[in-house]
Amino acid sequence: MHRECFHRYVHTKVIKRMEAARVRGPKPTSARKLLLPLSLGVSSLALLQILDVYFDGQRKRTGRADVELHVLFVDLNYGRDNDSKQPLERVRALFPFHTYYVRELLPLSETSSASLTRPGVGEAVLGNAQSATSDTTIHDILSSLPSATSQADMLEKMLLLNIVRAAQEIHCESILWGDTTTRLSEKILAETAKGRGFALPWLVNDGESPYGPRFCFPLRDLLRKEVSAYVRLTQPALGNLVERSPVAQNRVSSRNVTIDGIMQDYFESVEDNYPSIVTNVTRTVGKLEPPSASSRTSSCTTCGLPYDHGQPGLLDWAGNQETRYSNDGAELTPGTCYGCTRTLLQRQQRAEKALINT
C-alpha cells in the first residue's frame, strides 16, 4: 500500500508538470512530438517509465496517444568500441512503444553548421580545421582546456547542442529533461559560478528556449532521493539499467574535481536533512523571466545563448580590459558570453605558456 501511494505521488507530480508545460492553442491535427534525452541515469530512466505508463493509459482509454515520444541516447564514448548500447537495447525491450535514436557525440561546429538557428555556434571553439566526425576532434578540444571544470563545461555544452540539433531534425516541439529539483539547484549555482547566471531563466525553467524547441522539466518538483527510491521500488525493475556516465566517473579523483561536482556533493548532503534549501533555490530562480527580445543583441558563438552585446567585458587583475583570443591565436571579436570567454581565455593562456616553455 505504501509503495502504491508513493508511486501515485511521483506520477502526480510529473503529470501535473507535463500539463503545465503543454503549449496552449488549437488542438493539433497530429500527435505532438516530444524528445526525451536518455542518459541511462536514475532520473531519465524514471521519467521514461512514468511517461510510458501515462501514454499507455491514454492509448487504452482513447485508442491513441496524443504524443509521440522520441528517446535519444547520445554516446559519450566518442565512437570507441564499447557495450554502452546494450543497456539501451534492454530499455527498448521494456518500453517498445516509442521511437529510439542513438547518436555519436558531435563537436560544436558540426551541431551548428546544419540546423541550429544561430549560425556560427561553436566556431570560437573548433574553427573549421578538423573533420566533424573525427574521433580525435573532441578529445583534442577537451584535452586543450586547462581544468577539469572547463572540460566538463565544454562537454556539457556539446551534449546540449547535440540534443537540440536532434530535436530540430525530428521536429520535436519540446525537450523533456530528466532534471530533478536537486539537479536544477546544482546547475543554478554551478552556472552562476561559471559566469552564465544571465542564462538561468532559459536553462532551468519550463518554457521557450533560445534554441528553438521548448524546454520542459517534468521532475522539477521531486528530489533526487525521491526519484532514486522510485527506481528501486518500481516494476519492472530499473535499477539494473542505471549506468554511470563518463562525466560522473571522472569525479572519483580529487584531481578531477569540478564546480559541478562540488555542487553535486553539496546538494546530495543537504537534501537528506534540509530538503527545503534545495527546493527554495529552484523556486527562487523559477520566478526569474528571460530578458526581452529587444535586449538579445548577440548570441554566443560557443554555446549559442543570447546575451547583451553591450555588457562589460572582462577585466584583468589591474582593472584593464582583457584581450580575448580565438583558438588560432587571433583576437576574438565580441561574440562569446562571459562564461565561454573565461574558458577560451584559459585555453589560450595555456597554449601561450606551452609555447614559451618550448
Summary of the structure (lengths in Angstrom):
residues: 358
radius of gyration: 20.8
end to end distance: 69.5
largest distance: 71.2
contacts: 1098
relative contact order: 0.14
helix: 52%
strand: 10%
